[in-house]
Amino acid sequence: MRHRLLAVLVPLAVLLVGALGVPLGITVAERELQETYVDRLNDAGRFASLAETALSGSRTEALDQELERYHELYGIAGALIATDGAVILGAEEQFAAARGDSDTIIQAALAGARSEPSRDIWPWQDSRLVVAEPVGRDSEVVGVVVTVSDLDRTRERIVTRWAQLAGIGLLPLLALVAVAWPVSSWILRPVRELDTATAGISRGDLTIRVDAGGGPVELRRLAGSFNTMMDAVEHSVERQRAFVADASHQLRNPLTSLRLVVESLRPHLSGDGGRQAHDVAVDELRAMHRMLNALLASARMESMRTAEPVDLDTLLETRVDRWRALTSVEGQSLRVDVTPGLLLLEPPGGLGSILDELISNAMRLSDASVVEVAARPAGPSGLVEVVVRDDGRGIDPADREQALRRFWRAPRHQNVPGTGLGLAICAELVARAGGELRLDDGLPRGDGGNGLAAVVALPVAPEPPTAH
């Protein structure tokens, strides 16, 4: 999160520095070129005044020597151009390389106009500075002095100044990063703690709280409100669980007494109608007793808060033999097809209890001949799927979502012992571990249909740290 914050702040700072630095860099380049231009224009003006005297007296040797000496000292080609464009003084070969660039400037100077500084010269361009100064004025122009300058030194000065500006601009960026790194850590620490806390709460641990003593005032206030909210939520959930457990426990004894009394009435009943009503009452009392036991079990399992790593191989070793014995009693066969070495995060209450419930449902409710437990390593979702499937009658696809709700029972299972709580509780516990329980098509049946598959998708448990 801190890196993302810096990824937003640093580009904005770069844009700000760029918005200030680019115009400044352009101004620096223009000033350097202007200084070079003014220097060349002064030189050309001096040569023009000498040329006017030399041409009027037909004594050009001194001017020719000046031009040659000027080229030797500064590497700048200079020439005196006649009104017809011919080179009167200066080396033709030195001036020829820039002749194409200077024609327009020479024509303007012959018309009596002085050169204007070019704004199209930049350090990355291999261009030359051409300066032309008319000899004479207006209609009395008798020639033009032209200098052609190589701008390598000017470019070097501009690049040097740009490098200095870049270095100066880099200092606030470095200062921003140096300051923003600890400041962003201080600001975002409560946010990271809230993120970690919410992840733990989503796994069912309602005891998690965050430190409300660090970070900005607003985030400290948010952390305090979060802790207050979690205190209220935990208290409410605990009261709800306590009520369910207490009510179920308190009802068990009166219900057991009532069942014993009702069962003891049978010898005193006469007639088929009375005995039939007696049997219905006993069955209803037994169903209520199972319901109370299921509610107590639900309260106990939901009180377990966190997911724990479990080795699937070890878990199956403790249960497969019992599952085989139970399925054989019902005339069914059990198949186990599990990839070895799978380490999962088991839900609160244990993955074994959930698999017990799923296999019990497959045995009691599906009329299956085969029950299979299968598991494969995690796929793209990052979840390991443990599947309990059968080749029984299954559940209509339209009813599968409702089957995961509390107290829902299929119409054909109304007279089968059960409470309608098992799948719902299992789904809630799996969700607390960061997984998902869903119903899907199971093994194929002989009539072309499919049984039911209960898919328990759970996160892979982290590997335990290696001791050194």
N, C-alpha and C positions, 0 to 999 in steps of 0.2 A: 504494500500500500504506500509505503514511504517512497519507493522508487517511482510509482505512478504519479505521486504528488510532485516530485522533482521533475518528472518527464513533462509535466504541465508548466511548472514555474520556469525552468531553464529555457525552453524555447521562447516563452514570452519575454524573458530578459534578453535573449539573443535578438529578438525582433526589435526590442526597445533600443538596445545598443546599436543595432544595424540602422534603425531609423534615424539615430543621431549621427552615427559614424559615417554612413555613406555620403550624405550631403557634405559633411566636413571633409571627407577624403576627396570629393570632387572639387571642393573649394581649394584645398591644398594643391591639387594637381593643376588647377587653373592658375593659381598664384605662381607656381614654379614656372609654368609655361609663359605667363605674362612677364615674369622677371627675365627669362631667357629672350623673349621677344623684344623687350625694351632694350636689353643689352645689345642685341643684334641690330636693332633699329638705330641706336646711337652710333654703332660702328659704321653702318651703312650711310648715316647722315654725315659722318666725318669724311668718309671716302667720297661722298657726293660733292662736298665743298671743295675737296682737293681736286676732284675731277673737273669741276667747273673752271677752276683756275688753270689746271693743266691743259684743258681743251682750248681755252681762250688764248693761251700762250704757246700752244703746240709743243709743250714740254711735258711729256707723259712718262719719262723714265722714272722719276721719283715715285709716282703713283703706282707704277708697275712693280717697283721694288717693295712698296708698302703692302700691296696685295699678296706678293709672294711670301714676304715675311709673316704676314697675318696667317696665311695658310700653314706655314711651318710651325708657328707657335700654337695655334688653336685648332688646326685641322679643319678650318672653315674655308670653303672655296668661295672666292670673290671674283667678280668680273664687271667690266664696264661694257655696256651694250649700247650700240648705236641705235638710231631711230629706225633703221631698217632691220634690226634684230641681229646684226653681226656682232661678234665679240671683238671689241677694240683692244682691251687689256685683260689679262688673266689667262689661265691655262684653259683651253677649250675642252681638253679631256677631263679636267676636274669639274667643269660646269655641265658637261653633256649628260651625266647620269641623272641630274635633276631637271633637265631641260623640259621634259613633258609637264612636270608639276609647276614649272615657273612661267610658262608661256602666258597664261591668263594674267598672272600678277605683273609680268613685264608690260603687257599691253595696257593694263590699268595705270602703271607708273608712267608710261609714255604719254598717257592722256593727262598726266599731272596729279594723279591720285597716289597717296602713300599707301603702303601695305597695311592690311588689317590682320590682327592676330587670329590664327585659325583656332577654332574650338573643337575641331575634329581629331586632334592629336592626343593619343592616349599611350600609356607606357607599354601596352601590349601590341602596339602598331609599329611597323617598321617604316615610318614616314620621316620626312625631313622638313625643316623649317626654312621656308624661302621668304626672304625679305628684300623688297625692291624699293629704292629711293630715287626719285627723279633728279636728274641733274639739270638745274634751271627750274623755272616755275611756269605753270599754266601753258600758254602758247609758245613759251621760249624754251621748252624742254629739248635738250640737245642729246640726251642719253639717259641711261638708267644704270645705277650701281646695284648689283644683285649679289646677295650672300646666301649660300646654301649651307645650312648647319646640320650636322649629325647630332641627334638628340639623345644619344646613349647616356651621357652624363646627367642630363635632365631627367631621363627615365629612372636612372639609379637613385637620384635624390627623391623623386616622387615615391618610388617603391620603399625607400628607407623611411620616409615620413609615414607612409601607409603602415609599414611594419610597426613603427612606434605607436601610431594610433591604435592598431590592433592590440598591441601589448597593453596599452592603457585601458582599452575597452575590455580586455580579458580580465583585468584585475577585479572589476565589480562582479563579473560572472563567477570567478573563483570565490570571491567573498560571499556571494549569494549562496553558492553550494556549501561553503564551509559553515555558514550560519543556518541555512535551511535544513541541513542534515540533522543536527541535534534538535532544532526547533520542531521539525516535522515529526521526529520520533517522540518528542514530548507531547505534541498535539495529538498524534494518532495512537499513542499507547492506550488511552481509554477505549478507543474504537476497536483496537485489536483485542483487548480484553472482552469487550462486549461481543465481538465475533466469536471468540473462543467459548464464551459462556453460552451463547445461543446454540452453538454446535453441541455442547454438552447437554443442554436442556432438551434439544431435539432427540437425544438418545435416552431421555427419561430421567436424568439426574436433576431434580428440582432443588437440590441443596446448593447449587453453584451460585456464587455472588461475585461481584467485581469490586475492585478497589476504587473507591470514590474520592481518593485523596490526591490524584495526580491529573495533570492536563489543564486545559483552560477551564474557566468557571462554568461555561455552558456545558461542557462535557462532564465535569464533576457533578453538576446538577442532574444531567441525564443519567449518569451512573447511579446516583442516589435514588432517582425515581425508578430505575430498573430494579435495584435491590428491594425497594419498597413493594414494587409490583410482584416480584418473585416471592417475597415473604407472604403476601396475600394469596398468591396462587398456591404455594405449597401448603399454607394453612387450610385453604379451601379443599384441596385434594385430600389432605390427610383427614379432614373432618368427613369428607365423603366416604373415604375408604373405611374409616373407623365406624361410620354409621352402617355401612353394608356389613362389615364384619360383626359388629355388635348385634344388629338386627337379626342377621342369620343365626348367630350363636344363641341369642335369646329365644328365637322361635324353634330351635331344634328340640329342646326339651319338651315344651308343650305339644309340639307336633308328634314327637315320639310317644308321649303319653296318650295322645288322642288316637294314634294308630293302634296302640295296644288295646285301648278300650274298644275301638271299632272292631278289631279282629276277634276280641273276646265275645262279641255279640252274636257271632255266627251260630253257635249251638242253640241260641234262644230264638232264632228266626224260623219261621215256617213258611212254606210256599216258595215256589221258584222266583216269584217277583221280589220277595224280600231278600233272598240270597243273591239274586242278580244285582240289586241295588247295593248290597253289602260289598260285593266284589268290585263294583265300580268305585265305591268310596275308598276301599283299600288301595286300588290302583292309583287314584288321585292323590292319596296321602303319600304313597311311595314316590310319585312324580314330584310332589312338593318337597319331599325329603331330598331327592336328587338335586332339585333346583337350589335348595339351601346349601348343599355341599358344594355345588358348582360356584355359587356366589362367594362362599368362604375361600375356595381355591383361587378364584379370580382376585379377591382382595389380597391374598398372600402373595400371589405372583406379581401383581401390580405394585406392591410395596418394594419389590426389588428394582433398583434404580439404574444400574449401569450394565452395558454390554461387556462381556469378557471374552478373551481368546479361547478357542476350543479346538482341539485336534479331532477332526472328524473320524479318523481311524480308531482312536481311543474310545470315543463315544459309542461307535458302532459295536466295538468288542463287548461292551457292557450290556448291550440291548438286543443284538441280533438273535441270540439264542432264545431269549424270551419271546421275541416276535415270531420266530419260527414255531415255537411250541403253541402259541395262541392261534396262529393261522392253521396249523395242522389240526387242532381241535375243531375248527370250523370247516375243515375239508378244503382248505385253500393252500396254495404254495407261495412261499416268499422268495423273491429274487433280489439280490444285492449287486449292483453294478456301480461301484464308486471308485473314482481315481484316487489312488493312495496319496498321502502327504498333504491333504488340504487342511489349511489352518484358517478358521473363520472367526468372526465376532459373533458369539452366540447371544441371543436376546436375553433380557432379564427373565429369570425363571428357568433358563436352560433350554438349549436346542433339543435335548433328549425328551423333555416333557412335550414339546411341540410335535416332535415326530411320533411320540406315543399317541397323541390325540389324533393325528392324521391317519396313522395306521389303524387305530381303533375305529375311526369313521369308515375307512375302506372296508374293514371286516364286517361291521354291523349294518351299514347302510347301502352298500353297493351290490350285494349278491355276486361278488366277484369270485373268480376261481384263481386268479393270480394277482398278487400285490407285489409291486417292485419299488425298491429304493435305489435311486440313481443320483450321481453327482459328477460334475465335470469342473475343470479349472475355470477361473474367471475369464469371461469374454471381453468384448469391447466396452461393456458397461462397467467393468470392474467389480462385478458381483458374482459370487459363486452360487449356482442354483442347485439346491438339494430338492429332488422331486420324489414325491410319493404318488404312484399312479396304479390304477387297477384296470381290469377289463370288465367292470360291472356296468350297471345301468347309467351311472353318471348323473349329472345335473344338466337340465336344459340351459344352453348358453345364455338365454335371456334372464335366467334366475341366478347366474353365478355371482354377479355383483351383490345381489341381495343376500346370498348365502353367507357373506362375510359380515353381515350385520347381526347384532345381538337379538336372540330369541326367534330368529327366522328358521323355519323348518319347511322342507318340501312337503307338499300335500300327501304324498305316499308314505311319508315317515311319521305321520301324526301319531300312529299307534306303536311306533318303535321307541323304546326307552331312550331318552335324551333330553337336553335342555335348550338346545339351540344357541348355546354360549361358546362352545369349544372353538369353532373356526374364528369367530369374532375376536375372542381373547388372543388366539394365536396371531391373527393379523395385526392386532395392536402391539403385541410384544415384539414381533418382527420389525414393525415400523420404528419402534424405539431404538432398535439396533442399527438404524439407517438402511434397512432392507425393505422388502416387499413380499407379501404373500398374495398369490393370485391363483385362480382356478383356470385350467386349460383342458384340452382334450387328452384323454389317457390312452391306455393300450387298446388296440382294435378288438372288437368283439366278433363272435361268429356270425352275427346277423348283419355285418357291414358297418355298424356304428362304432363308437369309441366310448371307453370308460371315462373316468375323471382323473385328472392330474392336479395335485396340490403342489405348486412351485414355491419354494421358500428361497428367495434371493437375498443373500447376506454379503456384507463387505468382507474382503480378505483382511485377516488380522495382520498387523505389522509383525515382522520377524523380531524375536527377542534379541536384545543386544548381546553381542558376543563378548564373553569375558576374556580379558587379556592377562 
